[in-house]
Amino acid sequence: MDFLQLDTGAADPLYRQIYLRFRDAITQGLLQPGDRIPAARALALELGLARGTVESAYGLLTAEGYVEARGQAGTVVTPALARHAPVAPTPRHAPAHDNLGDAASTTMPFQMGIPALDAFPRKVWARLAARAVRAMRPQDMIYPPWAGLPELRIAIAAYLQLSRGIDCTPSQVFITNGYRNSMELVTRALLKPGDGVWVEDPGYPPTSDLLREAGMRVAPVAVDGEGVMVSHGIASAPQARAAIVTPGHQSPLCVSLSLPRRLALLDWAAQSGAWIVEDDYDGEYRYVSRPLPALQSLDREGRVLYSGTFSKVLFPAIRLAYIVVSPAQVPRFEEISRTFAASGPTLMQHIVADFMNEGHFARHIQRMRRLYAERREIAAEGLSAVLGKHVRIDPQPGGMHLILRMKGHHTDRAVAARMREHGMSALALSERGVLPHGASALLLAFTNVDTPERARELGKRILKLMA
Ligand SMILES: Cc1ncc(COP(=O)(O)O)c(C=O)c1O
């Protein structure tokens, strides 16, 4: 039994080492089907171990079918293994080449959707988080309520009333794990496969992707300077059961949906019994005036579902968002959020609720609005100064990114691809549409461009790529 070299200093217990040595010897053919293996007592004596140790290893080998006890005849390697290929589980190699995603990668310049992380009030957050952990009671360790923690739902309803003009009770607010989860609840609760759904074009690609995955028919509707062109939607897809829109700052063009269009959209939904999902992912960040009231605040027929997220106003890793539904839809959403286990970790919900209730949230948003107005200016000036010959920067009323319209012969796709090759993030507007359309522009987030020097330095890096 040369293969039975045991290592008394190893982390693996001795019984497991014996089991593994036998298993390897069998799968590598050192022990053949039908070969006898020593009796447990004899082997224990030989190895100077307790008999129970060897018996534990044999027990495992027997349970897994490597050996069979044959009474008086002793224990043998299972004869039936002769008919099978080697049975050892394939060894797991070091996961060097496993692709576990890019979560560890750092933020790249101009990366869309990332707030100014340097300005996040980490100290306050850490204090609230530590307090929430210390205050955890046994009831905080069971499953959270499906629709979300009551204190968070109450805090969100109060906040929406004040900041977005939305009149809702906490029971209308459903906490989710992010926008996609909110959309999943909407499609499951209100739509069925085959239903037509308007999406903005250009738009936010995950919206059409998730609708297609849910079996919906995506109906692109063009966007102009007043937002989504409702009359086009009515002409091209009048039977649609829903429209998913970004009225605050259209994603990605940043225009706000005009009042006539808002009313036309609400009329269409009321008359055709369709639903409107208002994706208000960054409605708070408007720089030319106070944030516009939400579309939902104009809805008298209960057709609008308001979708909010903490990704932009706090940070994306938080994975908390919410959907506000009309009172008539509350029972259906309670049912569906139970089935699809919406809501999120209790602890995180507690922390966010405390952050809101103690005034940090409102203060943070105000501070960020001022900071983004500044950074938007800094980024636009710095980039225009260097790249002015090649691009024109559209003034937008809000949002977290700039739109650099290409002036010369460069295409947005080519420049965006080169920027990505050189460690910067960039999105090409022409890639954001469902339908092919001509607009060529770069979408660059300004939230993490903190100084004029940085803006110019980044501009020079882009200029070099255009040479
Ligand atoms: C148009 C739009 N909707 C919604 C979201 C929010 O998604 P989530 O809650 O998954 O962060 C984003 C984030 O970038 C967005 O750009």
The ligand as a Tripos MOL2 file, in Angstrom:
@<TRIPOS>MOLECULE
LIG
   16    16     1     0     0
SMALL
NO_CHARGES

@<TRIPOS>ATOM
      1 C1        -32.2850   54.6030  -18.0740 C.3       1 LIG1
      2 C2        -31.9420   53.8920  -16.8030 C.ar      1 LIG1
      3 N1        -32.9070   53.3000  -16.1080 N.ar      1 LIG1
      4 C3        -32.6600   52.6660  -14.9420 C.ar      1 LIG1
      5 C4        -31.3890   52.5990  -14.4390 C.ar      1 LIG1
      6 C5        -31.1720   52.0140  -13.0710 C.3       1 LIG1
      7 O1        -30.9210   50.7310  -13.0010 O.3       1 LIG1
      8 P1        -30.4790   50.0380  -11.6240 P.3       1 LIG1
      9 O2        -31.5300   50.2560  -10.5890 O.co2     1 LIG1
     10 O3        -30.3990   48.6220  -12.0530 O.co2     1 LIG1
     11 O4        -29.1440   50.5880  -11.2560 O.co2     1 LIG1
     12 C6        -30.3360   53.1500  -15.1520 C.ar      1 LIG1
     13 C7        -28.9630   53.0140  -14.6650 C.2       1 LIG1
     14 O5        -27.9980   53.3050  -15.3040 O.2       1 LIG1
     15 C8        -30.6210   53.8410  -16.3490 C.ar      1 LIG1
     16 O6        -29.6550   54.4520  -17.0390 O.3       1 LIG1
@<TRIPOS>BOND
     1     1     2 1
     2     2     3 ar
     3     2    15 ar
     4     3     4 ar
     5     4     5 ar
     6     5     6 1
     7     5    12 ar
     8     6     7 1
     9     7     8 1
    10     8     9 2
    11     8    10 1
    12     8    11 1
    13    12    13 1
    14    12    15 ar
    15    13    14 2
    16    15    16 1
@<TRIPOS>SUBSTRUCTURE
     1 LIG1         1 GROUP 0 **** ****
